[in-house]
Each structure stands twice: as structure tokens, then as C-alpha cells.
Amino acid sequence: MNFPLPIKAVVIDLDGTLLNTAPDLAHAAELMMADLGLPCPSLATIATYIGNGVSRLVKRVLTGEMDAEPDAALFERAIALYQKHYGEHVSLHSRPYDGVLEGLDAFKTMGVHVACITNKAAAFTHPLLKDTGLFDYFELILSGDSLPKRKPDPLPLLHACEFFKVQPSELLLIGDSLNDTQAARAAGSPVFCVPYGYNRGRPVSELDLDAVVPTLAEAAKLVVKKS
């Protein structure tokens, strides 16, 4: 990979890349487990559960395992409680990471298309982006329930390519996890990862990616608008 990388569009993950949402996700889990009369994992543990959508997060909190299935009736009660609590407190503590606003401003100044692609449901994505002042940066916002498939499937990235009328090789994904790198590779797009997010507690340097970028501001320095 040669830098600066020529691109026409950049798509950015939400949880763990744009915003530190773990405190609010964990707070909703604490309230859910209290309602159920069950002990709740720590914030550090819950942070490793983030990245595959709310349903999987709730299952991980209930079981203490990454891929286990809880009792179906318990899960139905739990997911309803979780969605209620998270909806009420979606942006209580969530804030942009250092360098996010500078990076978004740099991409805008550069003149590349900017999108947000997340596995979070739209009911949470839009209020969260609006409350944190990021909503207006994006020409396209794709949530976990916007399309039939979500990351790590390449569909959201390919949809963004069609929307912006660019080739996959001209679209950069910036994320924080295995989901992001798998989606980018499947789409045929370059991918950068930030090291501060929620990659199930694993270092992103282990992933198949093109660069580890300390901030979005630094990521912007590695790309140039393709003419």
C-alpha cells in the first residue's frame, strides 16, 4: 500500500471509532440486569462484547460468552428492557474520540464523500449522531437494520459505492474491529483501524488491514482525493 492513498469516499464505523459509546451501552446493561435481578459484568468486560449489534451484546451479557445462546424467554425479556434503557440514555456519556472532529473536517475540506456505516440499529444511530453533533457530517448513514445484511458482510460498503458512484478500491473504510476488516476485504476496499476501539479486547494490529491510525485526524493525512 502506497501513501497517500487516492480515494473518492470514506466510510467510518460508529461505536469505538467515532464515539466512545461503551459507558452508555454498559449503563443500559446494568439497568437491564438489575431489572432481571442478575449480576452485571464490568464495564471492561462489556466493552469486549460490543460490535455485533445490540442482540448479540445482550446475549453476551446474559451468558458471559461471545457466541452462546441464552434461554429464549429470558432473552426476549432482556432485549426489550435493554432497548428501553438504551433508548432513554443513548448519549448520556457517549462522546467523540480525540481527533474525530478534526478528521471529519479534513475529509470534508478534501472534498471526498463521507458516510457512517454501523451495526447499531437506526433507532439509536440517528439520535446518537445528532446528540453528539456528528450527524451533519455524513452524506449517507447506514445502520445495522438499513439493509438485508450488515458488516462483516460487504453489502453496506457495496451499497455506499453505488450511492457515491465510486469503485470499491476508491472507498476507504475506517473502523476498529474484525467486522470492519472482513467487510472491507470482502468488498475489495482498503481499510484502516483505530487502536482505541472495541475489537473484542484484541489488538487491531493482528487484523488484515492497510494501516493502524492513532486518530481520524491522522487517517486523513494518509489519503488524498482521487481526481
For each residue, the residues with C-beta under 8 A, 3 or more apart:
1: 5 190 210 211
2: 5
3: 211 222 223
4: 221 222 223 224
5: 1 2 172 190 210 222 223 224
6: 170 223 224 225 226 227
7: 10 112 170 171 172 190 223 224 225 226
8: 112 113 164 166 170 171 225 226
9: 112 113 114 115 160 161 164 166 170 171 172
10: 7 107 112 113 114 115 171 172 173 174 223
11: 114 115 116 117 140 156 157 160 171 172 173 174
12: 17 18 114 115 116 117 173 174 175 216
13: 16 17 18 116 117 118 151 173 174 175 176 177 180 197
14: 17 18 19 21 116 117 118 120 125 128 129
15: 18 19 21 22 25 50 51 118 119 120 176 197 198
16: 13 19 20 21 22 50 51 175 176 177 194 196 197 198 199
17: 12 13 14 97 174 175 176 180 194 197 216
18: 12 13 14 15 96 97 100 116 134 216
19: 14 15 16 94 95 96 97 100 128 132 134
20: 16 23 94 95 96 97
21: 14 15 16 24 25 50 94 128
22: 15 16 25 26 43 46 47 50 198
23: 20 26 27 43 92 93 94
24: 21 27 28 86 89 90 91 92 93 94
25: 15 21 22 28 29 46 50 57 86
26: 22 23 29 30 43 46 47
27: 23 24 30 31 85 89 92 93
28: 24 25 31 32 82 85 86 89
29: 25 26 32 33 40 41 46 57 58 61 82
30: 26 27 33 34 40
31: 27 28 34 35 81 85
32: 28 29 35 36 58 61 78 81 82 85
33: 29 30 36 38 39 40 61
34: 30 31 37 40
35: 31 32 81
36: 32 33 74 77 78 81
37: 34
38: 33 62
39: 33
40: 29 30 33 34 61
41: 29 45 46 49 61 64
42: 45 46
43: 22 23 26 46 47
44: 47 48
45: 41 42 48 49
46: 22 25 26 29 41 42 43 49 50 57 61
47: 22 26 43 44 50 198 201
48: 44 45 198 200 201
49: 41 45 46 56 57 60 61 66 200
50: 15 16 21 22 25 46 47 57 198
51: 15 16 119 176 177 179 198 199 200
52: 56 57 119 179
53: 56 57 119 120 121 144 150
54: 57 58 79 82 83 86 120 121 124
55: 58 59 79
56: 49 52 53 59 60
57: 25 29 46 49 50 52 53 54 60 61 82
58: 29 32 54 55 61 62 75 78 79 82
59: 55 56 62 63 68 69 70 75
60: 49 56 57 63 64 65 66 68
61: 29 32 33 40 41 46 49 57 58 64 78
62: 38 58 59 70 74 75 78
63: 59 60 68 69 70
64: 41 60 61 68
65: 60 68
66: 49 60 200
67:
68: 59 60 63 64 65
69: 59 63 72 75
70: 59 62 63 74 75 78
71: 74 75
72: 69 75 76
73: 76 77
74: 36 62 70 71 77 78
75: 58 59 62 69 70 71 72 78 79
76: 72 73 79 80
77: 36 73 74 80 81
78: 32 36 58 61 62 70 74 75 81 82
79: 54 55 58 75 76 82 83
80: 76 77 83 84
81: 31 32 35 36 77 78 84 85
82: 28 29 32 54 57 58 78 79 85 86
83: 54 79 80 86 87 123
84: 80 81 87 88
85: 27 28 31 32 81 82 88 89
86: 24 25 28 54 82 83 89 90 124
87: 83 84 90 123 124
88: 84 85
89: 24 27 28 85 86 92
90: 24 86 87 94 124 127 128 131
91: 24 94 127 128 131 132
92: 23 24 27 89
93: 23 24 27
94: 19 20 21 23 24 90 91 128 131 132
95: 19 20 132
96: 18 19 20 100 101 132 133 134
97: 17 18 19 20 100 194 196 215 216
98: 215
99: 102 103 214 215 216 217 218
100: 18 19 96 97 103 104 134 215 216 217
101: 96 104 105
102: 99 105 106 215 216 217 220
103: 99 100 106 107 215 216 217 218 219 220
104: 100 101 107 108 114 134 137 216
105: 101 102 108 109
106: 102 103 109 110 217 220 221
107: 10 103 104 110 112 114 220
108: 104 105 111 114 137
109: 105 106
110: 106 107 220 223 224 225
111: 108 225
112: 7 8 9 10 107 223 225
113: 8 9 10 139 140 164 166
114: 9 10 11 12 104 107 108 137 138 139
115: 9 10 11 12 138 139 140 141 142 160 163 164
116: 11 12 13 14 18 125 129 134 138 140 141 142
117: 11 12 13 14 142 151 156 157 160 173
118: 13 14 15 125 142 143 144
119: 15 51 52 53 143 144 150 151 179
120: 14 15 53 54 124 125 128 143 144
121: 53 54 124 125 143 144 145
122: 125 126 141 143 144 145 146
123: 83 87 126 127
124: 54 86 87 90 120 121 127 128 143
125: 14 116 118 120 121 122 128 129 141 143
126: 122 123 129 130 135 141 143
127: 90 91 123 124 130 131
128: 14 19 21 90 91 94 120 124 125 131 132
129: 14 116 125 126 132 134 135 138 141
130: 126 127 133 135
131: 90 91 94 127 128
132: 19 91 94 95 96 128 129
133: 96 130
134: 18 19 96 100 104 116 129 137 138
135: 126 129 130 138 141
136:
137: 104 108 114 134
138: 114 115 116 129 134 135 141
139: 113 114 115 164
140: 11 113 115 116 160 163 164
141: 115 116 122 125 126 129 135 138 146
142: 115 116 117 118 146 147 156 159 160
143: 118 119 120 121 122 124 125 126 146
144: 53 118 119 120 121 122 150
145: 121 122 150
146: 122 141 142 143 156
147: 142 150 155 156 159
148: 155
149: 153 155 156
150: 53 119 144 145 147 153 155 156
151: 13 117 119 156 157 179 180 182 183
152: 178 179 180 182 183 186
153: 149 150 156 183 186
154: 157 158 183 184 186 187 188
155: 147 148 149 150 158 159
156: 11 117 142 146 147 149 150 151 153 159 160 183
157: 11 117 151 154 160 161 168 171 173 183 184 187 189
158: 154 155 161 162 168 187
159: 142 147 155 156 162 163
160: 9 11 115 117 140 142 156 157 163 164 171
161: 9 157 158 164 165 166 167 168 170 171 187 189
162: 158 159 165
163: 115 140 159 160
164: 8 9 113 115 139 140 160 161 171
165: 161 162
166: 8 9 113 161 170 171
167: 161 170 171
168: 157 158 161 171 187 188 189
169: 188 189 190
170: 6 7 8 9 161 166 167 226
171: 7 8 9 10 11 157 160 161 164 166 167 168 187 189 190
172: 5 7 9 10 11 189 190 191 192 223
173: 10 11 12 13 117 157 180 183 184 187 189 190 191 192
174: 10 11 12 13 17 180 191 192 193 194 213 216 219
175: 12 13 16 17 179 180 181 184 191 192 193 194 197
176: 13 15 16 17 51 180 193 194 195 196 197 198 199 204
177: 13 16 51 180 181 193 197 198 199 200 204 207
178: 152 181 182 199 200 202 207
179: 51 52 119 151 152 175 182 183
180: 13 17 151 152 173 174 175 176 177 183 184 191 193
181: 175 177 178 184 185 191 193 207 208 209
182: 151 152 178 179 185 186
183: 151 152 153 154 156 157 173 179 180 186 187
184: 154 157 173 175 180 181 187 189 190 191 209
185: 181 182 188 189 191 208
186: 152 153 154 182 183
187: 154 157 158 161 168 171 173 183 184
188: 154 168 169 185
189: 157 161 168 169 171 172 173 184 185
190: 1 5 7 169 171 172 173 184 210
191: 172 173 174 175 180 181 184 185 209 210
192: 172 173 174 175 209 210 211 212 213 219 222
193: 174 175 176 177 180 181 197 199 204 207 209 211 212 213
194: 16 17 97 174 175 176 197 204 212 213 214 215 216 219
195: 176 203 204 205 212 214
196: 16 97 176
197: 13 15 16 17 175 176 177 193 194 204
198: 15 16 22 47 48 50 51 176 177
199: 16 51 176 177 178 193 202 203 204 207
200: 48 49 51 66 177 178
201: 47 48
202: 178 199 206
203: 195 199 206
204: 176 177 193 194 195 197 199 207 209 212
205: 195 212
206: 202 203
207: 177 178 181 193 199 204
208: 181 185
209: 181 184 191 192 193 204 212
210: 1 5 190 191 192
211: 1 3 192 193 219 222
212: 192 193 194 195 204 205 209
213: 174 192 193 194 216 218 219 222
214: 99 194 195 218
215: 97 98 99 100 102 103 194 218 219
216: 12 17 18 97 99 100 102 103 104 174 194 213 219 220
217: 99 100 102 103 106 220 221
218: 99 103 213 214 215 221 222
219: 103 174 192 194 211 213 215 216 222 223
220: 102 103 106 107 110 216 217 223
221: 4 106 217 218
222: 3 4 5 192 211 213 218 219
223: 3 4 5 6 7 10 110 112 172 219 220
224: 4 5 6 7 110
225: 6 7 8 110 111 112
226: 6 7 8 170
227: 6
